[in-house]
Amino acid sequence: QVQLVESGGGSVQAGGSLRLSCAASGSTSNFNMMGWYRQAPGKEREMVAIISNMGSTEYNEFAKGRFTISGDSGMSSVALQMNTLKPEDTGVYFCYAFYRGTYWGQGTQVTVSS
């Protein structure tokens, strides 16, 4: 049974930083990919950043230059360092993992005030 548990969300003023962490349990060594998605109120869930088990990364355009994803080689954890946060970054951030299917964490709220 795979479980993804996020931590690190919260409230911050524009320009501030937050670090999200996700701990995975279960057969994590099988994961091909882990990452972060987010969903703002009234909007669809969108990819923020992903990292493969080979260490390659991919960022959505809005995250480039501000967010950094990192993970361990065993795919048991993934983190997202978010700098220079903007009010439009507000939303629920979900940890994501993929192996023969998609796994999601319960989500953690990020609120950026202007």
C-alpha positions in Angstrom: 0.0 0.0 0.0 1.6 3.3 -1.1 1.0 6.4 1.0 2.2 9.9 0.3 2.2 12.4 3.2 2.9 16.1 2.6 4.0 18.7 5.0 5.3 22.2 5.0 2.4 24.2 3.6 1.2 27.4 5.3 0.7 31.1 4.9 3.3 33.6 3.7 3.4 37.1 2.3 4.3 37.7 -1.3 8.0 37.4 -1.9 8.4 34.8 0.9 9.4 31.2 0.7 8.0 27.8 1.7 9.4 24.3 1.5 7.1 21.4 0.9 8.1 17.9 1.8 6.5 14.6 0.9 7.3 11.2 2.5 6.4 8.1 0.7 5.8 4.7 2.2 5.3 1.3 0.6 7.0 0.1 -2.5 8.6 3.4 -3.3 11.6 1.9 -5.1 9.3 1.1 -8.0 8.3 4.7 -8.6 9.3 6.1 -12.0 8.5 9.6 -11.1 7.5 11.8 -8.2 6.5 15.4 -8.1 4.1 18.2 -7.2 0.8 19.4 -8.6 -1.4 22.2 -7.4 -5.0 23.2 -7.6 -6.3 26.7 -7.1 -9.9 27.4 -6.3 -12.1 27.0 -9.3 -9.2 25.8 -11.5 -7.9 22.5 -12.7 -5.0 20.6 -11.1 -1.8 21.5 -12.8 1.8 20.2 -12.8 4.3 22.2 -10.8 7.4 20.1 -11.0 8.4 16.5 -11.4 11.5 14.5 -10.9 12.3 11.1 -12.4 14.1 8.2 -10.7 17.1 9.1 -12.9 17.2 12.6 -11.5 15.8 14.5 -14.5 13.4 17.3 -13.7 10.7 19.2 -15.4 9.0 22.4 -14.4 5.9 24.2 -15.4 6.7 27.6 -16.9 5.5 29.5 -13.8 7.8 27.5 -11.6 11.0 28.0 -13.5 13.5 30.1 -11.7 11.5 30.2 -8.5 10.8 26.6 -7.5 13.3 23.8 -7.1 12.3 20.1 -6.8 14.6 17.6 -5.2 14.3 13.9 -4.3 16.3 10.9 -3.1 17.4 8.2 -5.5 15.2 5.6 -3.7 12.1 7.7 -4.5 11.1 7.7 -0.9 10.8 11.5 -0.6 10.5 14.6 -2.6 10.7 18.2 -1.7 9.7 21.5 -3.3 11.5 24.7 -2.4 9.4 27.7 -3.4 10.9 31.1 -3.4 9.6 34.5 -4.4 6.0 33.4 -3.9 3.2 35.2 -5.5 -0.5 35.4 -4.6 -1.3 33.4 -7.7 0.7 30.5 -6.2 -2.1 30.1 -3.7 -3.7 26.6 -3.8 -3.6 23.1 -2.5 -0.3 21.4 -3.4 -0.4 17.6 -3.9 2.5 15.2 -3.8 2.4 12.8 -6.8 4.1 9.5 -7.6 3.8 7.2 -10.6 4.4 3.5 -11.1 1.9 1.6 -13.2 -0.6 4.2 -12.1 -0.8 7.5 -10.3 -0.7 8.0 -6.5 -1.6 11.2 -4.7 -1.1 12.7 -1.3 -3.9 14.4 0.6 -2.7 17.9 -0.2 -1.3 20.8 1.7 -2.6 24.3 1.6 -0.3 27.1 0.5 -1.6 30.7 0.9 0.3 33.7 -0.4 -1.0 37.1 0.6 -0.2 40.4 -1.2 
